[in-house]
């Protein structure tokens, strides 16, 4: 699918607007893409818990783990579930609250200048072919809209918050991701 960014939203994806966002600083150039992973409860896939968490409506009685995180105000620009379905929570011209305390190339507060994509998964697990395909297609649309984001400016949460975060984890295949990205950008044939 060929996605396009229109007024900060990606065409053709599910939209679930999160209140956990705000304006970027006036001088912020969006020039970083951060890949994360999330599953709620940890290690369980499917259901509406991630939506509920990003909306601030997580039911603490649904699972013991939820009482630990229910008061956190967290979001991402996108979630790609295990089937490759893309959900957008925050428009790209807004700051999603995904990176927390973070640094990239000496710049702090990565939320100011980054776009965050969550893959439904666990930092100790692998990801699905559908997720890699959707991630490549979403990345293509983002890099077309934000040309300052090149491959040197695509990173994992673990790289901007070392010692604090591990995602997307060792099960994330960076080579496969970039191969898929080349394919959707038309740089190499599929196969």
N, C-alpha and C positions, 0 to 999 in steps of 0.2 A: 504494500500500500504506500502511496506517496503522500505523506503528511505535509502540511504547510502551516506555518505560524501566521495567525491572523489576529491582530490586536492582543498579542500575548498568549493566545490560546492555540492549541494544536487542533487542526481540523480533523474530524472523523474519529475523535476519541471520546470516551466517557468523561463527563465533567462532574466533579463533586467538590464545589468550592469550600475551602477550609478557612476558618477565621484566623488561623495561626500563620499570619503573614503580615507584612507591612511594606512601606515604601523603601526602596533602595536609596542610599545616599545620592544626592544630586550629581556628584562627580564620579559615581561608580560605573565603570565599563564592564559589562558582563563578558567575562573572558575565561571562565572555568566551568567544567562539567565534572560533577562528583557522583560516583557510582556507589550506592549503598546496598544493604539488604535488610529486610525486615520480615518477620513472621510472628503472628500472634494467635495463640500463645507461642512461645519460641519452639520452632520445629514442627508446628502444625500449619498446614496450608489450606486455603479456601476460607469461605465465610466473609463476614462483614466487619470483623474486628479491626482491621487496619483502617477502613473508612471511619469507623466510630472513633478510633484513637486520634486520627488526624482532624476530626471534627470536634473533639473534646467531649464526646458522649460515651466513652467506654464504660460499660457496666462492670463495676468492681466485683460483683457477685458472680459473674460468668466464669471466672477462673482466678485462683489465688494469686497468680502473677500480676493480674491487672491492678490490684491495690497498690503495687509498687510504682506503677507508671501512670495511673489514671489522671493525676494532677499535672503531668507534664504537658507543655504546650509545644507540640511538634507537628511538622508537616514536611512535605516534599513537593516539588513541582509535579513529579510523576511517580506512579507505581506501575510496574509491569508484573502481572501475576504469572503463575506457573504455565498458563495456557497462552501467554503472550498478549493478553488483553491489557490495553493501556488506559489508565485513569489519570486525569490531570486534576490537581487540587488547588494549585496556585498559578496565576498567570505569570509568564516569564518576565514581565517587566516589574514584578513585585518580588520582594525578598521572602522566600520560604524559610522556615526555621528548621533546617535539616542538619547543619554541620556542627553546631555548638562551638565550643572553644576550638579554634582551628587556625592553621597558618599554611600558606602556600607561597613559595618563593619570597619569603620574608614579609608577606602581607598577612595581617591578622584579620579575623572576622570574615571568613570565606563566604558566609551567607550574603554579605554585601555585594559580591561580584560573581556569584556562582549560580548554577542551575543544578538541582539535586534530583537524581533518579534513583528510586528504590526498586530493587528486584525482590519479588517475594521469594524468600529463601533464608538460609542460615549460613553464617560465615564458615561453618564446618561442612557444608553440603555443596553439591554441584547445582548447576542451573540447566534449564531445559533448552532444547533447540529453538522452541518458539520464543523464549525470552531473548535469546541472542538475536534472532531475526528482528523482533520488535525493537530491541535496544538499538540495533544498527539503523533501523528506519527512523526512529525518533531522533537519534544523534544526527543523521543526515539533515533533517529539518532544522534542528537547533543550529548546526554549524552553517547552514545557509542563511539563517536569520541573524546569527552572531558570528561573523567570520573571524573574530579574534580568537575563537575557540578552535585550536588545531590539536593534533594528537598529543603534543607536548603539554596541553592544557586540559587533558582528560585524565582523571585520577580516581583512586579509591578513597573512601572515607578514612581508611587506615593510614593513608599517606599524608593527610592533612591534620590528623589527630592521632599521631603515633603514641602507642602506650595506652591510649584511652579507647580506641576503636580498632576492630579487626576486619570490618567488612570492606569489600564484598567477600574477602577470605581467599584461601588458597584454592578453593574449588572453582573460582572464577577464571575462565580461560581467556586471557587478554589477547592471545594470538587469534583465537577463533573470532572474538568480537571484532578485531580490526580487519580480519579477512571478510567477515560479513559486511562491515562498513564499506570496504573497498567495493564489494559487489553491489550494494545499493547505490553507491555513488557512481557506478558504472565504470570503475577503474579496472576491474577484472571480471571475467565471465564467471557465472556460478558453476559449481562442480567440484 
